[in-house]
Amino acid sequence: MTKHKSEDYKLSAVKYFLENKDTKDNTCKIFKCSVRSLLRWTKRYKKEKRN
């Protein structure tokens, strides 16, 4: 069963990943998410930030 993460949770993971320049794998271990999800959230964050 998949667990849906809140938008705040996703934003926290993305900001941690970008601001700390941590590895994808380590960030995903900390936030208990898949690399695929983290990359999708990061892409969406960067796209929304540009607009």
Biopython code that builds the backbone (N, CA, C, O; Angstrom):
import numpy as np
from Bio.PDB.StructureBuilder import StructureBuilder

atoms = [
    (1, "MET", "N", (0.843, -1.178, 0.000)),
    (1, "MET", "CA", (0.000, 0.000, 0.000)),
    (1, "MET", "C", (0.891, 1.245, 0.000)),
    (1, "MET", "O", (1.813, 1.361, 0.808)),
    (2, "THR", "N", (0.608, 2.159, -0.902)),
    (2, "THR", "CA", (1.402, 3.387, -0.987)),
    (2, "THR", "C", (0.887, 4.412, 0.017)),
    (2, "THR", "O", (-0.311, 4.509, 0.283)),
    (3, "LYS", "N", (1.815, 5.158, 0.554)),
    (3, "LYS", "CA", (1.443, 6.229, 1.475)),
    (3, "LYS", "C", (1.643, 7.546, 0.750)),
    (3, "LYS", "O", (2.684, 7.785, 0.139)),
    (4, "HIS", "N", (0.635, 8.390, 0.828)),
    (4, "HIS", "CA", (0.730, 9.696, 0.200)),
    (4, "HIS", "C", (1.364, 10.675, 1.174)),
    (4, "HIS", "O", (1.010, 10.724, 2.352)),
    (5, "LYS", "N", (2.287, 11.434, 0.672)),
    (5, "LYS", "CA", (3.003, 12.414, 1.492)),
    (5, "LYS", "C", (2.347, 13.782, 1.315)),
    (5, "LYS", "O", (1.862, 14.106, 0.231)),
    (6, "SER", "N", (2.334, 14.573, 2.367)),
    (6, "SER", "CA", (1.761, 15.916, 2.288)),
    (6, "SER", "C", (2.676, 16.815, 1.450)),
    (6, "SER", "O", (3.855, 16.522, 1.252)),
    (7, "GLU", "N", (2.105, 17.900, 0.974)),
    (7, "GLU", "CA", (2.890, 18.847, 0.178)),
    (7, "GLU", "C", (4.013, 19.454, 1.017)),
    (7, "GLU", "O", (5.109, 19.689, 0.509)),
    (8, "ASP", "N", (3.749, 19.704, 2.288)),
    (8, "ASP", "CA", (4.787, 20.242, 3.181)),
    (8, "ASP", "C", (5.943, 19.258, 3.330)),
    (8, "ASP", "O", (7.110, 19.650, 3.361)),
    (9, "TYR", "N", (5.605, 17.988, 3.422)),
    (9, "TYR", "CA", (6.618, 16.939, 3.557)),
    (9, "TYR", "C", (7.496, 16.891, 2.306)),
    (9, "TYR", "O", (8.721, 16.811, 2.395)),
    (10, "LYS", "N", (6.851, 16.941, 1.145)),
    (10, "LYS", "CA", (7.583, 16.911, -0.128)),
    (10, "LYS", "C", (8.497, 18.126, -0.246)),
    (10, "LYS", "O", (9.652, 18.011, -0.657)),
    (11, "LEU", "N", (7.966, 19.286, 0.118)),
    (11, "LEU", "CA", (8.749, 20.517, 0.046)),
    (11, "LEU", "C", (9.953, 20.455, 0.986)),
    (11, "LEU", "O", (11.041, 20.913, 0.635)),
    (12, "SER", "N", (9.761, 19.898, 2.164)),
    (12, "SER", "CA", (10.868, 19.746, 3.116)),
    (12, "SER", "C", (11.963, 18.857, 2.544)),
    (12, "SER", "O", (13.149, 19.161, 2.667)),
    (13, "ALA", "N", (11.558, 17.764, 1.922)),
    (13, "ALA", "CA", (12.526, 16.837, 1.327)),
    (13, "ALA", "C", (13.297, 17.515, 0.197)),
    (13, "ALA", "O", (14.519, 17.391, 0.112)),
    (14, "VAL", "N", (12.589, 18.224, -0.660)),
    (14, "VAL", "CA", (13.225, 18.901, -1.799)),
    (14, "VAL", "C", (14.191, 19.977, -1.314)),
    (14, "VAL", "O", (15.321, 20.066, -1.796)),
    (15, "LYS", "N", (13.752, 20.787, -0.369)),
    (15, "LYS", "CA", (14.623, 21.855, 0.143)),
    (15, "LYS", "C", (15.856, 21.271, 0.821)),
    (15, "LYS", "O", (16.961, 21.787, 0.653)),
    (16, "TYR", "N", (15.671, 20.204, 1.582)),
    (16, "TYR", "CA", (16.812, 19.554, 2.223)),
    (16, "TYR", "C", (17.796, 19.079, 1.159)),
    (16, "TYR", "O", (19.000, 19.310, 1.269)),
    (17, "PHE", "N", (17.281, 18.420, 0.138)),
    (17, "PHE", "CA", (18.106, 17.875, -0.939)),
    (17, "PHE", "C", (18.889, 18.981, -1.650)),
    (17, "PHE", "O", (20.088, 18.836, -1.889)),
    (18, "LEU", "N", (18.226, 20.070, -1.985)),
    (18, "LEU", "CA", (18.871, 21.147, -2.739)),
    (18, "LEU", "C", (19.797, 22.007, -1.874)),
    (18, "LEU", "O", (20.895, 22.360, -2.304)),
    (19, "GLU", "N", (19.366, 22.337, -0.680)),
    (19, "GLU", "CA", (20.151, 23.240, 0.163)),
    (19, "GLU", "C", (21.371, 22.570, 0.784)),
    (19, "GLU", "O", (22.398, 23.219, 0.984)),
    (20, "ASN", "N", (21.272, 21.291, 1.088)),
    (20, "ASN", "CA", (22.383, 20.587, 1.724)),
    (20, "ASN", "C", (23.275, 19.868, 0.724)),
    (20, "ASN", "O", (24.310, 19.311, 1.089)),
    (21, "LYS", "N", (22.870, 19.886, -0.531)),
    (21, "LYS", "CA", (23.628, 19.207, -1.588)),
    (21, "LYS", "C", (23.953, 17.766, -1.180)),
    (21, "LYS", "O", (25.048, 17.257, -1.419)),
    (22, "ASP", "N", (22.959, 17.132, -0.554)),
    (22, "ASP", "CA", (23.104, 15.748, -0.121)),
    (22, "ASP", "C", (22.830, 14.828, -1.311)),
    (22, "ASP", "O", (22.284, 15.262, -2.326)),
    (23, "THR", "N", (23.207, 13.573, -1.181)),
    (23, "THR", "CA", (22.944, 12.619, -2.257)),
    (23, "THR", "C", (21.462, 12.275, -2.287)),
    (23, "THR", "O", (20.761, 12.392, -1.282)),
    (24, "LYS", "N", (21.000, 11.849, -3.456)),
    (24, "LYS", "CA", (19.598, 11.428, -3.591)),
    (24, "LYS", "C", (19.314, 10.270, -2.648)),
    (24, "LYS", "O", (18.294, 10.250, -1.960)),
    (25, "ASP", "N", (20.222, 9.313, -2.624)),
    (25, "ASP", "CA", (20.009, 8.119, -1.802)),
    (25, "ASP", "C", (19.909, 8.458, -0.319)),
    (25, "ASP", "O", (19.029, 7.952, 0.378)),
    (26, "ASN", "N", (20.793, 9.298, 0.157)),
    (26, "ASN", "CA", (20.768, 9.655, 1.575)),
    (26, "ASN", "C", (19.521, 10.462, 1.919)),
    (26, "ASN", "O", (18.900, 10.236, 2.957)),
    (27, "THR", "N", (19.158, 11.394, 1.057)),
    (27, "THR", "CA", (17.947, 12.187, 1.286)),
    (27, "THR", "C", (16.726, 11.278, 1.350)),
    (27, "THR", "O", (15.845, 11.470, 2.188)),
    (28, "CYS", "N", (16.677, 10.298, 0.472)),
    (28, "CYS", "CA", (15.540, 9.376, 0.445)),
    (28, "CYS", "C", (15.499, 8.489, 1.686)),
    (28, "CYS", "O", (14.420, 8.137, 2.163)),
    (29, "LYS", "N", (16.647, 8.132, 2.199)),
    (29, "LYS", "CA", (16.683, 7.356, 3.453)),
    (29, "LYS", "C", (16.127, 8.189, 4.598)),
    (29, "LYS", "O", (15.349, 7.696, 5.415)),
    (30, "ILE", "N", (16.528, 9.448, 4.653)),
    (30, "ILE", "CA", (16.079, 10.340, 5.722)),
    (30, "ILE", "C", (14.568, 10.568, 5.644)),
    (30, "ILE", "O", (13.872, 10.513, 6.658)),
    (31, "PHE", "N", (14.069, 10.823, 4.434)),
    (31, "PHE", "CA", (12.655, 11.165, 4.263)),
    (31, "PHE", "C", (11.775, 9.968, 3.896)),
    (31, "PHE", "O", (10.573, 10.117, 3.677)),
    (32, "LYS", "N", (12.377, 8.794, 3.831)),
    (32, "LYS", "CA", (11.643, 7.556, 3.545)),
    (32, "LYS", "C", (10.774, 7.683, 2.284)),
    (32, "LYS", "O", (9.557, 7.502, 2.313)),
    (33, "CYS", "N", (11.455, 8.001, 1.186)),
    (33, "CYS", "CA", (10.772, 8.102, -0.099)),
    (33, "CYS", "C", (11.663, 7.470, -1.163)),
    (33, "CYS", "O", (12.834, 7.185, -0.915)),
    (34, "SER", "N", (11.108, 7.259, -2.324)),
    (34, "SER", "CA", (11.897, 6.687, -3.413)),
    (34, "SER", "C", (12.656, 7.796, -4.135)),
    (34, "SER", "O", (12.267, 8.963, -4.097)),
    (35, "VAL", "N", (13.732, 7.411, -4.783)),
    (35, "VAL", "CA", (14.520, 8.372, -5.564)),
    (35, "VAL", "C", (13.643, 8.951, -6.672)),
    (35, "VAL", "O", (13.697, 10.147, -6.958)),
    (36, "ARG", "N", (12.855, 8.109, -7.276)),
    (36, "ARG", "CA", (11.964, 8.552, -8.352)),
    (36, "ARG", "C", (11.016, 9.654, -7.861)),
    (36, "ARG", "O", (10.813, 10.659, -8.543)),
    (37, "SER", "N", (10.447, 9.454, -6.683)),
    (37, "SER", "CA", (9.546, 10.471, -6.117)),
    (37, "SER", "C", (10.293, 11.768, -5.843)),
    (37, "SER", "O", (9.817, 12.850, -6.188)),
    (38, "LEU", "N", (11.455, 11.659, -5.225)),
    (38, "LEU", "CA", (12.240, 12.854, -4.916)),
    (38, "LEU", "C", (12.567, 13.640, -6.179)),
    (38, "LEU", "O", (12.458, 14.866, -6.191)),
    (39, "LEU", "N", (12.962, 12.956, -7.225)),
    (39, "LEU", "CA", (13.295, 13.641, -8.477)),
    (39, "LEU", "C", (12.060, 14.289, -9.097)),
    (39, "LEU", "O", (12.151, 15.376, -9.667)),
    (40, "ARG", "N", (10.914, 13.633, -8.991)),
    (40, "ARG", "CA", (9.664, 14.195, -9.519)),
    (40, "ARG", "C", (9.286, 15.450, -8.728)),
    (40, "ARG", "O", (8.909, 16.466, -9.313)),
    (41, "TRP", "N", (9.387, 15.375, -7.403)),
    (41, "TRP", "CA", (9.066, 16.536, -6.566)),
    (41, "TRP", "C", (10.018, 17.688, -6.850)),
    (41, "TRP", "O", (9.599, 18.844, -6.899)),
    (42, "THR", "N", (11.297, 17.376, -7.037)),
    (42, "THR", "CA", (12.309, 18.405, -7.300)),
    (42, "THR", "C", (12.043, 19.094, -8.632)),
    (42, "THR", "O", (12.152, 20.316, -8.739)),
    (43, "LYS", "N", (11.699, 18.317, -9.633)),
    (43, "LYS", "CA", (11.395, 18.871, -10.955)),
    (43, "LYS", "C", (10.194, 19.817, -10.868)),
    (43, "LYS", "O", (10.211, 20.907, -11.441)),
    (44, "ARG", "N", (9.154, 19.391, -10.148)),
    (44, "ARG", "CA", (7.957, 20.220, -9.999)),
    (44, "ARG", "C", (8.287, 21.498, -9.222)),
    (44, "ARG", "O", (7.809, 22.576, -9.574)),
    (45, "TYR", "N", (9.096, 21.381, -8.173)),
    (45, "TYR", "CA", (9.490, 22.536, -7.364)),
    (45, "TYR", "C", (10.237, 23.564, -8.215)),
    (45, "TYR", "O", (9.946, 24.758, -8.152)),
    (46, "LYS", "N", (11.189, 23.098, -9.003)),
    (46, "LYS", "CA", (11.974, 24.009, -9.841)),
    (46, "LYS", "C", (11.100, 24.672, -10.898)),
    (46, "LYS", "O", (11.282, 25.850, -11.206)),
    (47, "LYS", "N", (10.151, 23.921, -11.456)),
    (47, "LYS", "CA", (9.246, 24.465, -12.473)),
    (47, "LYS", "C", (8.351, 25.543, -11.860)),
    (47, "LYS", "O", (8.168, 26.606, -12.455)),
    (48, "GLU", "N", (7.798, 25.280, -10.687)),
    (48, "GLU", "CA", (6.917, 26.245, -10.025)),
    (48, "GLU", "C", (7.689, 27.475, -9.564)),
    (48, "GLU", "O", (7.147, 28.580, -9.546)),
    (49, "LYS", "N", (8.936, 27.290, -9.197)),
    (49, "LYS", "CA", (9.767, 28.397, -8.729)),
    (49, "LYS", "C", (10.045, 29.385, -9.869)),
    (49, "LYS", "O", (10.164, 30.588, -9.635)),
    (50, "ARG", "N", (10.145, 28.880, -11.083)),
    (50, "ARG", "CA", (10.409, 29.734, -12.247)),
    (50, "ARG", "C", (9.205, 30.598, -12.596)),
    (50, "ARG", "O", (9.370, 31.695, -13.130)),
    (51, "ASN", "N", (8.012, 30.127, -12.307)),
    (51, "ASN", "CA", (6.786, 30.863, -12.687)),
    (51, "ASN", "C", (6.408, 31.917, -11.689)),
    (51, "ASN", "O", (5.408, 32.611, -11.872)),
]
sb = StructureBuilder()
sb.init_structure("model")
sb.init_model(0)
sb.init_chain("A")
sb.init_seg("    ")
for serial, (resi, resn, name, xyz) in enumerate(atoms, 1):
    if name == "N":
        sb.init_residue(resn, " ", resi, " ")
    sb.init_atom(name, np.array(xyz, "f"), 0.0, 1.0, " ", f" {name:<3s}", serial, name[0])
structure = sb.get_structure()
